[in-house]
Amino acid sequence: MNIDRAVFVFAGLVVLASIALARWVHPAWIWLAVLAAVNMIQAAFTGFCPAAMAFKRLGLKSGEAFR
């Protein structure tokens, strides 16, 4: 798995977790999904993604989107 795929999986899991937490714990958890969405949008324009940096430190190989 490369960094790009790991970032997409992580973002998807964060959104799904946020939806589940908003449904069964407290509606304010939806803000976690909003934060994930804002991060994905800014990463698309800037190429800067904190999750990609973390996955790089964990030793995943580079993909095409995040270097």
N, C-alpha and C positions, 0 to 999 in steps of 0.2 A: 504494500500500500504506500502511495506517495503522500506528500503533504497536502496536495489539493483534495484528494479523496478523503483524507482524515478530517480536514476542515469542514467539508460538506457533511460528513457523518456527524461530527460534533455539533455543528449548527442545527442539523435536523433533530438530534437528540435533545438539545436545549429547548427548541421550540415545542417538541412533543411533551417534554417534562413540564414546561411552563403551562401548557394547555391542561395537562392532568392536574397540576397543582392548583390552577385557577378554578378548575371544576370541583375538586374534592377538598381543598384546604381553604383557600381565600381568593376572591376575584383579583386582588391586587397582584397576584403572581403573573398576570398577563403582561405586566411591565417587563418581565424577563424576556418574553418573546419580542416585545418592542425593542429592547436593548439589542437582542440578537439581530433583528432586522436592520436596525440602524448601523450596526457594525458591518453587516454584509454589504450594505449600500456604500459605506465609506471605503471598505476594502476594494470594492469594484473600481472605484475612481482613483484611489491612492496606491493600492497594492500593499498597504500596511495592514497586517492582521496579527494581533497578539497570539491567537491560537496557532497560527502558522509558525510563529517564532518558537512557541513552546514545543510543537511537534518536531521542529528542526533540532532543538536541543535534545529531544528524546531519540534522535538518530534516524528519523524517517528521511527518505531521499526526496530531493526537490522534484516538483512537478513543473507545470507551465505557468500557472497563475501567480504563485507566491514564491519568491526567491530569497 
